[in-house]
Amino acid sequence: MDHHTVAAISLTGICLDVLGGLYLAYDLLGGKHGPLRLLTRAVTYSIVFGIGYALGLGLLFGIAAGVTTGITVAIELQRTAAGQEHYPLALEAFFSAIRAAGFGLGLYPVVGSRFALTFSILVAAGQVVAYSRGLRPGIDYSASLRPRFTRRQAWGTVLRTVGYTAAALLCSVLVQQFQQDWPLAIRVGIVTGFVTTVGISVNPLIEYYADNLPERRMGVFGILLLLCGFALQSFQYLAALIDLRVS
């Protein structure tokens, strides 16, 4: 096992411990008027996107892309849930850059810095264009107990899949590694499209529970996060005990 993977697992455990502590301190953070509703969105979306990306493109990619996507999407949907207008395009471009950086960071160990940087730039630019055309995370917003996937959301998913695939293929050509990288480019597009579809479909449920989650359940959720964090942090020591080979 690569030592970067072990470090990523331990770091994830630390983050989960911090989040679990925040949930247990719900009352101290202002209750319903505190920041935990936003935090609930950020954690949930990060987990949903992170698991999807990790299964399709590896653990490091899942962590990098999942966290950056989850946090930025949560911030935007928090504003939509409050009935406010979407953020100015300049700020949406900043969110796009953060998500693109997460994708680039996740791809970097596999494809190198030139590919990762070029891909991030192309993806960020494409997202800004999509924002300018009205395609943003809050499109057809709904908070309910039923999954939902509208025609406009489906169209946005198709464009995202095609755009990410095209960006990855273009990077393969630009860095002159097309023969080696084109299968990865196709996989990036397919995984992105699939994860986006799942994320949009469960979006109404996440939004509903983010605004209606009982205080006691928040405490239970905090305990579960702490336990998961402890388990992930312990992995490095378990690896040493069982003499797991780390390269």
C-alpha positions in Angstrom: 0.0 0.0 0.0 1.2 3.5 -0.8 2.2 5.7 2.1 0.2 8.5 0.6 -2.9 6.4 1.0 -2.2 5.7 4.6 -1.7 9.4 5.3 -4.9 10.2 3.5 -6.8 7.7 5.6 -5.4 9.1 8.8 -6.1 12.7 7.8 -9.7 11.8 6.9 -10.1 10.2 10.4 -8.9 13.5 12.0 -11.4 15.5 10.0 -14.2 13.2 11.0 -13.3 13.5 14.7 -13.4 17.3 14.4 -16.8 17.2 12.6 -18.2 14.7 15.2 -17.1 17.1 18.0 -18.9 19.9 16.3 -22.2 18.0 16.1 -21.9 17.0 19.7 -21.5 20.7 20.6 -24.7 21.6 18.7 -26.2 23.7 21.4 -22.9 25.6 22.1 -22.8 26.5 18.4 -26.2 28.2 18.4 -28.6 25.4 17.8 -30.9 25.9 14.8 -29.4 29.4 14.3 -25.8 28.1 14.2 -23.6 26.9 11.4 -24.4 23.1 11.7 -27.1 23.2 9.0 -24.5 24.3 6.5 -22.1 21.8 8.0 -24.6 19.0 7.7 -25.0 19.8 4.0 -21.2 20.0 3.5 -20.5 16.7 5.3 -23.3 14.8 3.6 -22.5 16.0 0.1 -18.8 15.4 0.6 -19.6 11.8 1.6 -21.9 11.2 -1.3 -19.6 12.7 -3.9 -16.5 11.3 -2.2 -17.7 7.7 -2.1 -18.8 7.9 -5.7 -15.5 9.4 -7.0 -13.4 7.0 -4.8 -15.1 3.9 -6.2 -14.6 5.1 -9.7 -11.2 6.9 -9.6 -9.5 6.0 -6.4 -9.3 7.0 -2.7 -7.2 10.2 -3.2 -9.4 11.4 -6.0 -12.5 10.7 -3.9 -11.2 12.7 -1.0 -10.0 15.7 -3.0 -12.9 15.9 -5.4 -15.5 14.9 -2.8 -14.6 17.5 -0.2 -14.1 20.4 -2.6 -17.4 19.6 -4.4 -19.3 18.9 -1.2 -18.3 22.1 0.5 -18.9 24.4 -2.4 -22.2 22.8 -3.4 -23.4 23.0 0.2 -22.6 26.7 0.4 -24.5 27.4 -2.8 -27.5 25.3 -1.8 -27.6 26.8 1.7 -28.3 30.2 0.0 -30.9 28.6 -2.3 -32.7 27.0 0.6 -32.9 30.4 2.3 -34.8 31.7 -0.7 -32.0 34.1 -1.7 -30.7 34.9 -5.2 -27.7 32.9 -6.4 -24.2 34.3 -5.8 -22.6 36.7 -8.2 -20.8 35.1 -11.2 -17.4 36.1 -9.9 -18.0 34.1 -6.7 -19.4 31.2 -8.6 -16.3 31.2 -10.7 -14.3 31.0 -7.4 -16.4 27.9 -6.4 -15.7 26.4 -9.8 -12.0 27.0 -9.4 -12.1 25.2 -6.0 -13.9 22.2 -7.5 -11.5 22.1 -10.5 -8.5 22.2 -8.1 -9.9 19.2 -6.3 -10.2 17.3 -9.5 -6.7 18.3 -10.5 -5.3 17.3 -7.1 -6.9 13.9 -7.4 -5.6 13.3 -10.8 -2.0 14.6 -10.2 -0.5 11.4 -8.8 -1.7 9.4 -11.9 -1.2 11.8 -14.8 1.3 14.4 -13.6 1.3 18.1 -13.0 0.9 19.3 -16.7 -2.2 17.1 -17.3 -3.7 18.0 -13.9 -3.2 21.7 -14.2 -4.5 21.9 -17.8 -7.5 19.8 -16.8 -8.3 22.0 -13.9 -8.2 25.1 -16.0 -10.4 23.7 -18.7 -12.9 22.3 -16.2 -13.1 25.6 -14.3 -13.7 27.6 -17.5 -16.4 25.1 -18.6 -18.2 25.5 -15.2 -18.1 29.3 -15.4 -19.8 29.0 -18.9 -22.4 26.7 -17.4 -23.1 29.1 -14.6 -23.5 32.0 -17.1 -26.2 29.9 -18.8 -28.1 29.2 -15.6 -26.8 25.7 -14.9 -25.9 25.7 -11.2 -26.3 23.3 -8.3 -29.6 25.0 -7.2 -31.4 24.5 -10.4 -34.9 23.1 -9.9 -34.3 23.1 -6.1 -36.4 20.9 -4.0 -36.4 19.7 -0.3 -38.5 16.6 0.1 -38.5 12.9 1.1 -38.6 11.8 -2.6 -35.7 11.6 -5.0 -36.0 14.0 -8.0 -34.3 14.3 -11.4 -35.8 16.8 -13.7 -35.2 17.3 -17.4 -33.0 20.4 -16.9 -30.9 18.5 -14.4 -30.6 15.6 -16.8 -29.5 18.0 -19.5 -26.9 19.5 -17.2 -25.6 16.1 -16.3 -25.1 15.2 -20.0 -23.3 18.4 -20.6 -21.1 17.8 -17.5 -20.2 14.3 -18.6 -19.4 15.3 -22.2 -17.5 18.4 -21.0 -15.3 16.5 -18.5 -14.6 13.7 -21.0 -13.7 16.3 -23.7 -11.4 18.2 -21.3 -9.6 15.0 -20.3 -9.2 13.9 -23.9 -7.9 17.4 -24.9 -5.4 17.2 -22.0 -4.2 13.8 -23.3 -3.5 15.3 -26.6 -1.8 18.4 -25.2 0.6 16.5 -23.0 1.3 14.0 -25.8 0.3 11.0 -23.9 -3.0 10.2 -25.7 -2.4 6.5 -26.1 -1.9 6.1 -22.4 -4.4 8.6 -21.1 -7.5 8.2 -23.2 -9.0 5.3 -21.2 -8.6 7.4 -18.1 -10.3 10.4 -19.9 -13.3 8.3 -20.7 -13.5 7.0 -17.1 -13.3 10.5 -15.7 -16.3 11.5 -17.8 -18.4 8.5 -17.1 -17.7 8.5 -13.3 -18.4 12.3 -13.1 -21.7 11.9 -15.0 -22.8 8.9 -12.8 -21.8 10.6 -9.5 -23.5 13.8 -10.6 -26.7 11.9 -11.4 -26.7 10.2 -8.0 -26.0 13.5 -6.2 -28.8 15.4 -7.9 -31.2 12.5 -7.4 -30.7 12.4 -3.6 -30.4 16.2 -3.3 -34.0 16.7 -2.2 -33.6 14.2 0.7 -30.3 15.8 1.9 -31.9 19.2 1.8 -34.9 18.0 3.7 -32.9 16.4 6.5 -30.5 19.3 6.6 -33.3 21.6 7.6 -35.4 19.2 9.7 -32.8 16.9 11.5 -33.8 16.6 15.2 -31.2 17.7 17.8 -30.8 14.1 19.2 -30.1 12.7 15.8 -27.4 15.3 15.3 -25.8 14.1 18.5 -26.0 10.4 17.3 -24.5 11.5 14.0 -21.7 13.2 15.8 -20.9 10.0 17.8 -20.9 8.0 14.6 -18.5 10.4 13.0 -16.2 10.2 16.0 -16.2 6.4 15.9 -15.4 6.4 12.1 -12.7 8.9 12.6 -11.1 6.9 15.4 -11.2 3.8 13.2 -9.6 5.5 10.3 -6.9 7.1 12.5 -6.1 3.7 14.0 -5.5 2.2 10.5 -1.9 3.3 10.4 -1.2 1.6 13.7 -3.1 -1.5 12.6 -1.0 -1.6 9.5 2.2 -1.6 11.6 0.9 -4.3 13.9 0.1 -6.7 11.0 3.3 -5.8 9.1 1.3 -4.4 6.1 3.8 -3.4 3.5 3.8 0.3 2.8 5.7 1.7 -0.1 
